[in-house]
Amino acid sequence: MDFVNTVDARVGTWGPDLLRNYDDLLAWAERVEVITPTERNELIALAVDNRLLATKALERAKVLRESLYAILRAEALQTNVPPDEVNTVQKAVVESLRKRALCEANGLFFWGWTNDGSLEAVWVRVALSAASFLAGRHLRRSVRECPGPNCGWLFLDTSKAGRRRWCSDESCGSRSRVRRFRARV
């Protein structure tokens, strides 16, 4: 969900986009542990010498983000999933599987990533993680869309009763309660 919510508002006024450049993408990816600090530093150094490829990688990440948003929003609204968006995600997943590697450390095996120095490291990892999330629909709660004005963030309803309404009680939920209170006064 964090990835699709890198656009601050989607209902009403769109934006701002929090992924303005490749460095923003890397900062986000490190913060949510898609990449390690070491990988971030390596990708920053690689991007300095390959700005055009870094820009293309950012654009591919944004295309994936928008397709994921459309798919997850369809789930939240209980509407049909747009086939073109599914196709976009499917293509990204196929590419990400090519970057997957069986790794070993101290006799233990685990899934890792090839270290091919690709500037596309972030979006290929997000694609595979998102595919697992989508495929595990029967194991998780529903995705919801925040009804807050100028919001539209998507979130996973993990509340005990399964009736969570706001992306954040501290922001959209609080503003809604203040508006209702002021309307009564």
C-alpha positions as protocol buffer text, in pm:
chain_id: "A"
residue {
  index: 1
  type: MET
  ca { x: 0 y: 0 z: 0 }
}
residue {
  index: 2
  type: ASP
  ca { x: 286 y: 237 z: 73 }
}
residue {
  index: 3
  type: PHE
  ca { x: 387 y: 240 z: -293 }
}
residue {
  index: 4
  type: VAL
  ca { x: 45 y: 335 z: -433 }
}
residue {
  index: 5
  type: ASN
  ca { x: 15 y: 603 z: -166 }
}
residue {
  index: 6
  type: THR
  ca { x: 325 y: 789 z: -286 }
}
residue {
  index: 7
  type: VAL
  ca { x: 79 y: 1031 z: -446 }
}
residue {
  index: 8
  type: ASP
  ca { x: -38 y: 1246 z: -157 }
}
residue {
  index: 9
  type: ALA
  ca { x: -396 y: 1299 z: -276 }
}
residue {
  index: 10
  type: ARG
  ca { x: -595 y: 1126 z: -549 }
}
residue {
  index: 11
  type: VAL
  ca { x: -948 y: 1253 z: -488 }
}
residue {
  index: 12
  type: GLY
  ca { x: -1022 y: 1616 z: -560 }
}
residue {
  index: 13
  type: THR
  ca { x: -686 y: 1778 z: -621 }
}
residue {
  index: 14
  type: TRP
  ca { x: -431 y: 1522 z: -744 }
}
residue {
  index: 15
  type: GLY
  ca { x: -84 y: 1524 z: -594 }
}
residue {
  index: 16
  type: PRO
  ca { x: 173 y: 1605 z: -511 }
}
residue {
  index: 17
  type: ASP
  ca { x: 364 y: 1305 z: -638 }
}
residue {
  index: 18
  type: LEU
  ca { x: 616 y: 1215 z: -370 }
}
residue {
  index: 19
  type: LEU
  ca { x: 836 y: 1039 z: -628 }
}
residue {
  index: 20
  type: ARG
  ca { x: 963 y: 1346 z: -813 }
}
residue {
  index: 21
  type: ASN
  ca { x: 1296 y: 1194 z: -911 }
}
residue {
  index: 22
  type: TYR
  ca { x: 1497 y: 874 z: -888 }
}
residue {
  index: 23
  type: ASP
  ca { x: 1652 y: 976 z: -557 }
}
residue {
  index: 24
  type: ASP
  ca { x: 1301 y: 1007 z: -408 }
}
residue {
  index: 25
  type: LEU
  ca { x: 1224 y: 654 z: -528 }
}
residue {
  index: 26
  type: LEU
  ca { x: 1540 y: 523 z: -362 }
}
residue {
  index: 27
  type: ALA
  ca { x: 1469 y: 709 z: -38 }
}
residue {
  index: 28
  type: TRP
  ca { x: 1118 y: 561 z: -27 }
}
residue {
  index: 29
  type: ALA
  ca { x: 1249 y: 213 z: -108 }
}
residue {
  index: 30
  type: GLU
  ca { x: 1507 y: 225 z: 169 }
}
residue {
  index: 31
  type: ARG
  ca { x: 1254 y: 359 z: 421 }
}
residue {
  index: 32
  type: VAL
  ca { x: 1017 y: 66 z: 358 }
}
residue {
  index: 33
  type: GLU
  ca { x: 1307 y: -181 z: 335 }
}
residue {
  index: 34
  type: VAL
  ca { x: 1270 y: -273 z: -31 }
}
residue {
  index: 35
  type: ILE
  ca { x: 1644 y: -204 z: -62 }
}
residue {
  index: 36
  type: THR
  ca { x: 1921 y: -184 z: 195 }
}
residue {
  index: 37
  type: PRO
  ca { x: 2118 y: 133 z: 271 }
}
residue {
  index: 38
  type: THR
  ca { x: 2416 y: -24 z: 91 }
}
residue {
  index: 39
  type: GLU
  ca { x: 2203 y: -95 z: -216 }
}
residue {
  index: 40
  type: ARG
  ca { x: 2071 y: 259 z: -208 }
}
residue {
  index: 41
  type: ASN
  ca { x: 2423 y: 402 z: -207 }
}
residue {
  index: 42
  type: GLU
  ca { x: 2523 y: 174 z: -497 }
}
residue {
  index: 43
  type: LEU
  ca { x: 2215 y: 277 z: -696 }
}
residue {
  index: 44
  type: ILE
  ca { x: 2275 y: 648 z: -627 }
}
residue {
  index: 45
  type: ALA
  ca { x: 2630 y: 615 z: -760 }
}
residue {
  index: 46
  type: LEU
  ca { x: 2508 y: 424 z: -1064 }
}
residue {
  index: 47
  type: ALA
  ca { x: 2235 y: 680 z: -1132 }
}
residue {
  index: 48
  type: VAL
  ca { x: 2483 y: 969 z: -1133 }
}
residue {
  index: 49
  type: ASP
  ca { x: 2648 y: 820 z: -1442 }
}
residue {
  index: 50
  type: ASN
  ca { x: 2320 y: 703 z: -1600 }
}
residue {
  index: 51
  type: ARG
  ca { x: 2061 y: 979 z: -1545 }
}
residue {
  index: 52
  type: LEU
  ca { x: 1860 y: 879 z: -1853 }
}
residue {
  index: 53
  type: LEU
  ca { x: 1832 y: 517 z: -1736 }
}
residue {
  index: 54
  type: ALA
  ca { x: 1746 y: 635 z: -1385 }
}
residue {
  index: 55
  type: THR
  ca { x: 1467 y: 852 z: -1526 }
}
residue {
  index: 56
  type: LYS
  ca { x: 1334 y: 557 z: -1728 }
}
residue {
  index: 57
  type: ALA
  ca { x: 1342 y: 337 z: -1418 }
}
residue {
  index: 58
  type: LEU
  ca { x: 1147 y: 601 z: -1226 }
}
residue {
  index: 59
  type: GLU
  ca { x: 888 y: 622 z: -1504 }
}
residue {
  index: 60
  type: ARG
  ca { x: 848 y: 242 z: -1510 }
}
residue {
  index: 61
  type: ALA
  ca { x: 800 y: 248 z: -1134 }
}
residue {
  index: 62
  type: LYS
  ca { x: 528 y: 511 z: -1170 }
}
residue {
  index: 63
  type: VAL
  ca { x: 350 y: 313 z: -1442 }
}
residue {
  index: 64
  type: LEU
  ca { x: 354 y: 9 z: -1212 }
}
residue {
  index: 65
  type: ARG
  ca { x: 231 y: 223 z: -922 }
}
residue {
  index: 66
  type: GLU
  ca { x: -65 y: 355 z: -1120 }
}
residue {
  index: 67
  type: SER
  ca { x: -161 y: 7 z: -1242 }
}
residue {
  index: 68
  type: LEU
  ca { x: -145 y: -128 z: -888 }
}
residue {
  index: 69
  type: TYR
  ca { x: -353 y: 164 z: -767 }
}
residue {
  index: 70
  type: ALA
  ca { x: -620 y: 93 z: -1030 }
}
residue {
  index: 71
  type: ILE
  ca { x: -631 y: -277 z: -937 }
}
residue {
  index: 72
  type: LEU
  ca { x: -643 y: -217 z: -562 }
}
residue {
  index: 73
  type: ARG
  ca { x: -898 y: 63 z: -598 }
}
residue {
  index: 74
  type: ALA
  ca { x: -1119 y: -174 z: -798 }
}
residue {
  index: 75
  type: GLU
  ca { x: -1097 y: -415 z: -504 }
}
residue {
  index: 76
  type: ALA
  ca { x: -1184 y: -136 z: -260 }
}
residue {
  index: 77
  type: LEU
  ca { x: -1483 y: -25 z: -470 }
}
residue {
  index: 78
  type: GLN
  ca { x: -1582 y: -384 z: -549 }
}
residue {
  index: 79
  type: THR
  ca { x: -1572 y: -319 z: -924 }
}
residue {
  index: 80
  type: ASN
  ca { x: -1416 y: -506 z: -1213 }
}
residue {
  index: 81
  type: VAL
  ca { x: -1038 y: -501 z: -1229 }
}
residue {
  index: 82
  type: PRO
  ca { x: -914 y: -319 z: -1541 }
}
residue {
  index: 83
  type: PRO
  ca { x: -756 y: -587 z: -1768 }
}
residue {
  index: 84
  type: ASP
  ca { x: -494 y: -347 z: -1910 }
}
residue {
  index: 85
  type: GLU
  ca { x: -370 y: -272 z: -1559 }
}
residue {
  index: 86
  type: VAL
  ca { x: -346 y: -643 z: -1477 }
}
residue {
  index: 87
  type: ASN
  ca { x: -146 y: -691 z: -1797 }
}
residue {
  index: 88
  type: THR
  ca { x: 94 y: -413 z: -1697 }
}
residue {
  index: 89
  type: VAL
  ca { x: 152 y: -571 z: -1356 }
}
residue {
  index: 90
  type: GLN
  ca { x: 188 y: -917 z: -1511 }
}
residue {
  index: 91
  type: LYS
  ca { x: 462 y: -793 z: -1745 }
}
residue {
  index: 92
  type: ALA
  ca { x: 644 y: -633 z: -1451 }
}
residue {
  index: 93
  type: VAL
  ca { x: 620 y: -958 z: -1255 }
}
residue {
  index: 94
  type: VAL
  ca { x: 768 y: -1157 z: -1544 }
}
residue {
  index: 95
  type: GLU
  ca { x: 1061 y: -913 z: -1554 }
}
residue {
  index: 96
  type: SER
  ca { x: 1104 y: -930 z: -1177 }
}
residue {
  index: 97
  type: LEU
  ca { x: 1117 y: -1310 z: -1177 }
}
residue {
  index: 98
  type: ARG
  ca { x: 1421 y: -1290 z: -1406 }
}
residue {
  index: 99
  type: LYS
  ca { x: 1599 y: -1094 z: -1131 }
}
residue {
  index: 100
  type: ARG
  ca { x: 1518 y: -1345 z: -855 }
}
residue {
  index: 101
  type: ALA
  ca { x: 1796 y: -1569 z: -729 }
}
residue {
  index: 102
  type: LEU
  ca { x: 1827 y: -1860 z: -490 }
}
residue {
  index: 103
  type: CYS
  ca { x: 2091 y: -1752 z: -240 }
}
residue {
  index: 104
  type: GLU
  ca { x: 2281 y: -1937 z: 31 }
}
residue {
  index: 105
  type: ALA
  ca { x: 2451 y: -1819 z: 348 }
}
residue {
  index: 106
  type: ASN
  ca { x: 2587 y: -2049 z: 619 }
}
residue {
  index: 107
  type: GLY
  ca { x: 2402 y: -2346 z: 474 }
}
residue {
  index: 108
  type: LEU
  ca { x: 2066 y: -2168 z: 471 }
}
residue {
  index: 109
  type: PHE
  ca { x: 1887 y: -2096 z: 146 }
}
residue {
  index: 110
  type: PHE
  ca { x: 1665 y: -1798 z: 77 }
}
residue {
  index: 111
  type: TRP
  ca { x: 1522 y: -1598 z: -208 }
}
residue {
  index: 112
  type: GLY
  ca { x: 1725 y: -1294 z: -299 }
}
residue {
  index: 113
  type: TRP
  ca { x: 1794 y: -1076 z: -598 }
}
residue {
  index: 114
  type: THR
  ca { x: 2061 y: -1083 z: -863 }
}
residue {
  index: 115
  type: ASN
  ca { x: 2310 y: -806 z: -814 }
}
residue {
  index: 116
  type: ASP
  ca { x: 2325 y: -694 z: -1175 }
}
residue {
  index: 117
  type: GLY
  ca { x: 2362 y: -324 z: -1103 }
}
residue {
  index: 118
  type: SER
  ca { x: 2024 y: -249 z: -1256 }
}
residue {
  index: 119
  type: LEU
  ca { x: 1863 y: 85 z: -1182 }
}
residue {
  index: 120
  type: GLU
  ca { x: 1530 y: -99 z: -1199 }
}
residue {
  index: 121
  type: ALA
  ca { x: 1593 y: -282 z: -871 }
}
residue {
  index: 122
  type: VAL
  ca { x: 1315 y: -101 z: -685 }
}
residue {
  index: 123
  type: TRP
  ca { x: 1021 y: -152 z: -917 }
}
residue {
  index: 124
  type: VAL
  ca { x: 1103 y: -515 z: -995 }
}
residue {
  index: 125
  type: ARG
  ca { x: 1102 y: -593 z: -624 }
}
residue {
  index: 126
  type: VAL
  ca { x: 780 y: -401 z: -569 }
}
residue {
  index: 127
  type: ALA
  ca { x: 618 y: -587 z: -860 }
}
residue {
  index: 128
  type: LEU
  ca { x: 684 y: -928 z: -711 }
}
residue {
  index: 129
  type: SER
  ca { x: 577 y: -819 z: -363 }
}
residue {
  index: 130
  type: ALA
  ca { x: 257 y: -669 z: -504 }
}
residue {
  index: 131
  type: ALA
  ca { x: 184 y: -987 z: -698 }
}
residue {
  index: 132
  type: SER
  ca { x: 211 y: -1190 z: -378 }
}
residue {
  index: 133
  type: PHE
  ca { x: -20 y: -943 z: -205 }
}
residue {
  index: 134
  type: LEU
  ca { x: -276 y: -963 z: -485 }
}
residue {
  index: 135
  type: ALA
  ca { x: -256 y: -1344 z: -505 }
}
residue {
  index: 136
  type: GLY
  ca { x: -309 y: -1371 z: -129 }
}
residue {
  index: 137
  type: ARG
  ca { x: -646 y: -1193 z: -137 }
}
residue {
  index: 138
  type: HIS
  ca { x: -817 y: -1488 z: 34 }
}
residue {
  index: 139
  type: LEU
  ca { x: -573 y: -1464 z: 327 }
}
residue {
  index: 140
  type: ARG
  ca { x: -610 y: -1096 z: 412 }
}
residue {
  index: 141
  type: ARG
  ca { x: -865 y: -830 z: 490 }
}
residue {
  index: 142
  type: SER
  ca { x: -1009 y: -598 z: 228 }
}
residue {
  index: 143
  type: VAL
  ca { x: -842 y: -298 z: 78 }
}
residue {
  index: 144
  type: ARG
  ca { x: -1033 y: 21 z: 150 }
}
residue {
  index: 145
  type: GLU
  ca { x: -1024 y: 369 z: 2 }
}
residue {
  index: 146
  type: CYS
  ca { x: -1016 y: 664 z: 239 }
}
residue {
  index: 147
  type: PRO
  ca { x: -1324 y: 886 z: 183 }
}
residue {
  index: 148
  type: GLY
  ca { x: -1146 y: 1192 z: 322 }
}
residue {
  index: 149
  type: PRO
  ca { x: -1165 y: 1505 z: 108 }
}
residue {
  index: 150
  type: ASN
  ca { x: -857 y: 1538 z: -107 }
}
residue {
  index: 151
  type: CYS
  ca { x: -729 y: 1196 z: -3 }
}
residue {
  index: 152
  type: GLY
  ca { x: -814 y: 868 z: -174 }
}
residue {
  index: 153
  type: TRP
  ca { x: -532 y: 673 z: -11 }
}
residue {
  index: 154
  type: LEU
  ca { x: -576 y: 298 z: -5 }
}
residue {
  index: 155
  type: PHE
  ca { x: -525 y: 98 z: 312 }
}
residue {
  index: 156
  type: LEU
  ca { x: -563 y: -252 z: 442 }
}
residue {
  index: 157
  type: ASP
  ca { x: -840 y: -273 z: 698 }
}
residue {
  index: 158
  type: THR
  ca { x: -678 y: -452 z: 990 }
}
residue {
  index: 159
  type: SER
  ca { x: -925 y: -328 z: 1251 }
}
residue {
  index: 160
  type: LYS
  ca { x: -1076 y: -588 z: 1481 }
}
residue {
  index: 161
  type: ALA
  ca { x: -1428 y: -533 z: 1349 }
}
residue {
  index: 162
  type: GLY
  ca { x: -1320 y: -485 z: 987 }
}
residue {
  index: 163
  type: ARG
  ca { x: -1495 y: -148 z: 961 }
}
residue {
  index: 164
  type: ARG
  ca { x: -1205 y: 97 z: 949 }
}
residue {
  index: 165
  type: ARG
  ca { x: -1299 y: 401 z: 746 }
}
residue {
  index: 166
  type: TRP
  ca { x: -1000 y: 637 z: 732 }
}
residue {
  index: 167
  type: CYS
  ca { x: -644 y: 603 z: 604 }
}
residue {
  index: 168
  type: SER
  ca { x: -536 y: 758 z: 932 }
}
residue {
  index: 169
  type: ASP
  ca { x: -749 y: 843 z: 1230 }
}
residue {
  index: 170
  type: GLU
  ca { x: -507 y: 1125 z: 1313 }
}
residue {
  index: 171
  type: SER
  ca { x: -548 y: 1303 z: 978 }
}
residue {
  index: 172
  type: CYS
  ca { x: -858 y: 1229 z: 770 }
}
residue {
  index: 173
  type: GLY
  ca { x: -1057 y: 1081 z: 1061 }
}
residue {
  index: 174
  type: SER
  ca { x: -984 y: 1376 z: 1287 }
}
residue {
  index: 175
  type: ARG
  ca { x: -1065 y: 1632 z: 1018 }
}
residue {
  index: 176
  type: SER
  ca { x: -1397 y: 1458 z: 952 }
}
residue {
  index: 177
  type: ARG
  ca { x: -1494 y: 1465 z: 1318 }
}
residue {
  index: 178
  type: VAL
  ca { x: -1404 y: 1836 z: 1341 }
}
residue {
  index: 179
  type: ARG
  ca { x: -1618 y: 1912 z: 1033 }
}
residue {
  index: 180
  type: ARG
  ca { x: -1915 y: 1719 z: 1177 }
}
residue {
  index: 181
  type: PHE
  ca { x: -1876 y: 1897 z: 1512 }
}
residue {
  index: 182
  type: ARG
  ca { x: -1862 y: 2240 z: 1348 }
}
residue {
  index: 183
  type: ALA
  ca { x: -2167 y: 2158 z: 1134 }
}
residue {
  index: 184
  type: ARG
  ca { x: -2367 y: 2088 z: 1452 }
}
residue {
  index: 185
  type: VAL
  ca { x: -2256 y: 2406 z: 1631 }
}
